[in-house]
Amino acid sequence: MMPPQKIVIGLLLFLSMGQPLLADQVSQAGRQFLLVSQDARESGMGGSFVALSDGAMDLFSNPAALVILPQDQLSLSHLSWFGGTNEESAAYARVLEGAGVIGGGLSFYWIPSFDNTGGVEAAFSSDSYQGVLSYGNRFGLKNLAFGASLRYVGTAFWGAGSNDLGIDLGLLYETDWKPLKLGAVVKNIGLLTSAKGDFPFLYGFGLSLGDENKSFSVELDRIEGQDLQVQLGGEYWIGSVVAFRAGVKVQDTLNAFVQPSLGVGVRLGENYRFDYAIANIGDLGLVHWITMGIFFGSPEKSVPFPVKSTPVPVEPAVVPLVRHDKTHPKPVKTV
């Protein structure tokens, strides 16, 4: 098992994302779990997901992508990190006929308590959670969708805690060339906070190419106080039953890293899907994700924008007139 000292050092380096951990920034370091991906499919593709749609878990990445969801979905996800660190997530999205898609999600992240000072200092631990309420809609537009997620975040990190309120905003543009989608997101906009420090503000842009059987995506993210991150990923389905995925996340100069990832997915009929991903984060070892998606009802082809129906004129029926003459004598009434 990884030594406790290495766990603490690794968490501070990875979660703080290069920002100094002064006393008034401990709460800020505790909020860094908001940058962690919850979904196995997204993680297997290097995190490049702002222009893709996965279903209910979209509310954590880009709420605008919820509009592509063809049916209601429940997603459950487990993340396993080094040193017993775990995250459990759940998300549910419901399609509102003609009124967009609404969703809600919960995520719990914790680091087990331990003491490597012999009781001289308090044991280290971290417990964080977030509740998310999301909505996506096209608002009558043909190709463009909007989305927003309201986040309530609670953190307890190394003896300090905070309760915060933030918001994410997203866009998804489906081009007239069907394989190409463009996405943009601004995440962790702080609205209210009970402690010093800021949310890990992030803005990103990405594109995806592909169809239901194969896809490629690229995403460029900028986290406040860091250099640009580049995320690439691809996916290929065999017979719409088994998928193979690969991706990489790269950042240069400050906190330079290269994080490769792999993933697989399995569909069981129309209502169940299981995804697994693994990523290498260098000295901090391997991270594992497992996600289960449950789809409700039969998928329906979504209508991207209102279609006006044109009434078809109906010609009046013509009844032939019959003349009662010698050619056509009147009928004889019989008794």
N, C-alpha and C positions, 0 to 999 in steps of 0.2 A: 504493500500500500504506500502511496506517496506520503512523505513526511509532512507533518502539520505545517512546519515552517515554509515548505515549498508551496503548500496549498495557499497560505495567506499571501505570500509574495506574488504568486501567480494570479490570484484573484485581484489583488490591488493593481497589478500591472494591466491585466486584461480588462477589468471592469472600469477602472478609472480612465482608460483610454489616453494615457499620457498626461493627465492633469494632476498637479501636486495635491496630495492629501493632507491639507492643513486641517486644523480642528474644525473650522467652520465649513469644510468641504466633505466631511464624512457622509453627511446625508446625500450630497450630490453623488458620491461614489456608490451609495446604495441604490440610486435610481438607474444605474447603468444596466441593470437587468432588462430594462425596456428595449435595449438594442438586440436582445437575444431572439433568434427565430424560434417560433413555437411549432412550425409545421415540418414534417419529415420530407415532403415533396419539395418544398422550397429549399430546405437545407441541403438536400441531395443535388440540387442544381446551383449550388454556390451562393444561395440567397438572392439570386437575380429573378425577382418575382413581381416587380411593380407593374409590369405590363402583361401578366398572366392571371388567369383565374383558376382558383383551386376550390372554391366553395366557401364554407363558413369561416375558415381560417383567414380569408381575405380581410376580415375586419381588423386583424392585427398588422397587415402589410399595406394594403391599399383598399380602403372601403369602397371606392368607385367600382372596383372589379366585381363587387357583389351583384351588379346588374346582369351579369352573364349567367348567373346561377339559374339552371332550368327547373329546379325543384328544391323543396325544403331539405336542409341537411344539418346533421349533428356531427361534430368532429371532436374526438378525444385524443390527446397527445401526451406523451411522456418523454422527457429529456433526462439523460443520465450523463453527469459530468464527473470530473476527477474528484477524488476525496469524498465521495458520497453526496455530492451536490446534485440536486434534482429540481425539475420543474414539471408541474402538472397543469395542463391547459384544457379548456373545454370551450367550444363555440357552437352557437346555433344560429342559423339564418332562415328566415321565412320569406317566401315570395308573396308579395301583395299584388294581386291581379290588377294591372293597370296603375299601380301606385308605388312601384319600386320594390326594394328589398330592405328588410330590417333585420338586425342581428344583435346578439349579445354574447359576451365572452368573459371568462374568468381565467386567471393564471396565478399560480402560487409557486414561488421560487424560494428555496432555502438551502443554507449551508449548515451541516451538523455542528453543534457546539463542541469545542475542545479547548484545552488549556495546555500550552507548552511552556508555561512560566513557573510551574510548581506552586501555583496559588498566589504568586506575587501580584499578578494582574488578573482582571476579570476574564473569564473564558470568552473566546471569540465566537460569534454566531451571526447569522444574517437570516432574516425572514422578510420576504417581500411579496406583495400581491398587487393585482390590478383587476379592476372591473371595467369592461368596455361596452358601450352602447353605440351601434353604428347604423347608418342609413345610406343607401345609394339609389340614385334615380337618374334617368335621362332627361326628365323635365320636357318631354316632347321633342328633343333634338334627335336627329337621325343617327349620328356617329359618336356623339360625345356624352359621357356620363360623369356625374359628380358624386362624391361621397365624403362623409365626415364620421369621425369616431370620437366620442367623448370618453376620456379615461379618468378613473379615480384610482389613485396609486397610494399604497401604504408601504413604508419601508422601515425596517429596524436593522441597522448596520453598525456593528461594533459599539453598541451602547447608545447610539443616536437614532432618532426616528423622525418620520415626517408623514404628513397626509397631504396629498397634492391633487390638483385637478388640472388636466391638460386636454388638448384636442389635436387630432390629426385631420388633414385635408388631402383629398386625392382626386385625380383626374384619370380617365381612361378614354382614349380615342381609337376607334376602330376605323381604319382607313377603308376607302373603296376597294383597294386591293386586299381581299379578304385575309391572306396569310399574315399581314402586318398589323400590329397593334402598338400603340404608344402609351406610356403611362408616366405619371408624375405624382410625387407625394411630398408633403411637408409634415413631419412627425414631431411629436413631443413639444407642442407649443404650450408653454406654461401659462395657466390662467390664475390659479391660486395655489399657494404653498404655505406650509406651517413651519418651514425651516429654511436656513440659508442655503445658497447654492441653486443651480438651475437644472432644468430638465436637460437630458442629452439631446439637444436640438439637432435634427437631421433633415436634409432635403435631398431628393434623388430623382433621377430621370432614367427611363429604360425603354427598351423595345423588345418585341418578341415576334418571331417568324414561325409559322407552322400551322398544323391542323390538329385534329383529334388524335392522330397516330404518332406524330413527331413534332418537336418544337425546339427552337433555340432562342435563348434570351440573353440580353446583356443589360446591366444596370450600373449607373454611376452614382455613387452616394458621397455626400460630404457631411461629416459630423463636425459640429462646431469645435474648433480647436485642433482639428486634424487635417491631414492631407486627404486627397481624393481616394476613394476606394473603388476598385473596378471588380465587378462580379459577373461571371460568365457561367452559363449552364445549358445543358441539353438533355432531351428526353426522347426515348423511342419505345413505342408500344408494339408488342408482337401479338397479333390477333385480338387486339383490344382487351387482352387478359393480363399479360405480364409486361411491365415497363422496366427499362434500365435507364439510369440517370448518372450524370457526372457533372461536376462543376468546380470552380475555383474562385477564391476571393483573394484579391491582391491589394496591398497598400505599400507605397514606396516611402522612402526617407523616414519621417517620424513614425516610430513604432512599426517599422517595415515588417511585413509578414506575407507569407503565401500559404493559404489554407485550402488544400484540395478536399473534395468531398465526393462520395459515391452514394447511390441510392437505388432501391428497387421498389416496385409497386405491384399489387395483385388485385384484380377485380373479381369479385364473386357475384355474378349476376348483375342486375341493374341497381342493387340497393346497398352493396357493401364494397369498400375498398380499404386495403391495408398498405401502408407505406413505411419504409425503413430507410434511414440515412445514417452515414457515419462521416465524420470530418476530423481531420488531423490539425490540431492547433499548436503544433510544435512541441516545446518543452512542457506544455500543459497536457499533453496526451491526446486521447481520442474522445470525441463527444458522440453520443448515440441518440437518435430520435426514433420513436415509433408512434404512428398516427393511424387511427381508425376513423373512417368516414361512413356514416349511415345516411342513406338517401331515402326520403319518404315520397311515396306516390310514384307515378310514371312521369318521366321527363317529357316536357312539352316544348315545342319549338317556340322560343321567345320572339315577340314582335318588337323590333327595335324602336319603332316610332308609330304613332297613330296612322292608320290607313283610312282614307275617306272612300267610302263606297259610292259608286256612280249608279243611280237608278237606271234600269233598262226599260225603255218605253215599251209598253204593251199595246199592240194594235187591237182595236175592238173587233170582236168576232162578227163576221158577215154571214147573215142567214139568207139563203137563197129564197126568192119569192116565187111562188108557184101560181101560175095563171089558171083559172078555172074556165076554160073555153072548150071548144070542140076537141082540141088536142088533148086537153087535160080536163075532162068533165068533172063536175062536182060529185062528190061521193053521194050515193043513194042511201037514204036512211031506210033501214029495214025494220019491220015490226015483228 
